[in-house]
Amino acid sequence: MLDQLTLWWNSFLSLFDAIPEDSIAVTVYIGGTLIALWAWYGIARRLPSPLGGITWIILFAILATPTVSEGDNAGIAPAIIGLIFGVLTKEEPLILSNLLYILVVAGLGFFIGYCWSKYQANKEDQTVSS
């Protein structure tokens, strides 16, 4: 039974040999981010109104801010990984650049959230006055 399972598992994994590593990595990065944000949305809905949105935007900025990794096989990576790597290696330019990327995405998210809340409040005011 174990030999059959091993044979099946190896044939299943051989399907991924034809797919480039970069495509698999980006798919896992995007898919994992979407799953984590969807799971956090379920929690954030139960939090008080501004706190749930703020935590969701912060998590989005941490997980979804991309950067380019360094090295021979450089590719797309989350900026938080670059930030952690910069802290561990004590490279200030790496820390600041990745932190800046995360803060820009968070700032954009907060601005969009502010505009959305104003739009919703204006929409409700028009509905009540009609």
C-alpha angles and dihedrals in degrees: 000000000000091000091053091049091049091049091050092047092051092049090048092052092047087068088070093055091082093053117082116246093237092058092051092047094050091046092051091046094051095039094048091048092051092049092049093047092047091051092048090048088062089055096039092055089064094050122089113284104264096030095056093051093044094051091047092052092048092049090047091052092048096047104031104041105108128207135170116259121225129238140059095311097039115175143146116309137163113273090230089067090053090047093052091045090051091051092049093048093037093233105156097194090054092047094048096045094050092043089050091052091051093046092049091053091046091048091050089049092051091048092050090046091051092050091047093051091049090049091050092048091049091047091051091048091054091048093051094047093051 
